[in-house]
């Protein structure tokens, strides 16, 4: 009986301590630039929440994008055709950010990936009007943080020129 009560108490306490309680960010897409011929797409966006200071300690944080209808952005799930990019603030005076996104495709169940850019990326972009992206942060203490979904117009990824 004592073990049961202890288990229940630990479950309740651990569940409470894992809720981050941070405001969920609304992201607003601004523009995309292609970084020369590197296959890196610089996605600019604004947030109504300061993203880089959400947690004192974080394991990983960045913009995660899905090139398909798969909107399971959890860390444990692998989106077959996706993009990821670390973010940085564009200006210290604003909540405008830039993510350097690289797109890839899982090619097998053992973690193999194929980089998607140019001709290999275009078919996924032409198949839809926009792609879905979220800002995701892992913390050592709290549940994974997700922003609300931001839509990035596919046409902007298809037609952008080199970054200046």
N, C-alpha and C positions, 0 to 999 in steps of 0.2 A: 504494500500500500504506500509506504514512504517513497519507494522508487517511482511509482505512478505519479504521486503529487509533485515530486522533484522534477520529473520529466515534463509535466504540464507547466509548471512554473518556468522552467528554462525555455520552453517553446514560446510562451507568452512574452517573456522578457526579450528573447532574441528577435522575435518578430517586430516588437516595438522599436528596438534599437536599430533595426535595419531600414526603417522608413526614413528617407532623406528629408522630407518636409520642405524641399526647395520649390520655388515657383517654376512651373513648366513654361519654358520659353516658346514664344511665337517667333518663328523665323520668317523674314521677308526677303525673297530673292531680289538681287540687284542686277548682276550681270555675270558673264563668264568670259574668260580670256584663255586662249590656248597658249601654253608656254613653249614657244618655238615648235620644234618637231619632237619634243620629249615624250609626248603622250600624257603630259600633266595638264589638267584643266583647272584653272584658277576660278573657283566659284565664290563670288562676293555676295554677302547677305548681311542683313541687319537683324538684331535681336532686341527684344524688350527686356531681356535679363542679361546681366553680365555673366558670360559663359565661363571665362577662364578662372574666375574666383569662386565657383560654386562649392568646391571642396578643398580643404587644405592639402589633402593627400589623394592623388588619383593614380590609378594604374595605367589607364589609357583613355584618351579622349579624342574625338574627331567627328567629322561629318561622314555618315554612312549613307550610300545611295543604292537604290535598287533599280536595275534596268528592266525588271519584269514586274509582274503583279504581286510578287512575294514581298510582303510588308512585315515580315517577322525580323525585326532588327536586333533581336536578342543576341548576346555574345555566343551562346551555345549553338545557335543556328547559323548555317553558312548559306547565304544567298548565292545561287549559282552564278548569276551575272550581276556584279556589283561594283561599286566604287568606294574608296575610302581616302580621306585626306585629313591630315592634321590641320588645325586652325590656328590663326594668329589674328590679333587685332590690327586693323589697318591703320587706325589713328588712336592715340591715347585719349583723345577728347570725345570719341563716339563709340557706339556699340555696333560698329561695322566690322565685319570679319572677312577673312579670306581663307578658303580651304584649298590646298593643293591636292586635287583628287586624281587618283590613278584608278582606272577601271580594269577589272580582270574577270576571267571566267574559270570556274572550277572545272577541271577536265577529268577527274577521277575521284574515287572515294578516299584516296590516300593523301590528299592535300595538294595535288598538282594544280597549277594555275597557268593560264595563258593570258598574256597582257592584251587588252583590247584598246586599240587606238586607230584612228583613220578608218580604213576600209573594213577592219574587223569590228569596229564599234558602231559604224553607221547603220547596219541592219537593225540593231536593237533600238537605236534612237528613232529611226524611221517608222518603227512599229507602233509608236505612241506619241502623243502630243507633249507629254512631260514625263520626267522621272521623279521619283519620290526620295527625299533625303531627310535624315534626322541627325541632330547632334546627340552623341552618346558619350557618357562618361562612366567609367568604372571607378569606384572608390574602395578603399580597403575596409571601410566600416559600414557603408550604406548600400542599399539596393542600387542597381544600375539606373542612371538618370537618362531619360529620353526627352528631347524637345518634342513639340508638335511637328507633324510632317510639313516639309516645305516642298513645293513643286518647282522644279527647274525645267524650263521649256527645252524640249529636245532640239528645236531649231537653233537655239543659241549654241549648243554644243556642236552642231553640224556646220554652222556658218561663221564661227568666230575665227578671226585671224590671229596672227602672232601677237604675243604680249609685247608691250613697248618697254 
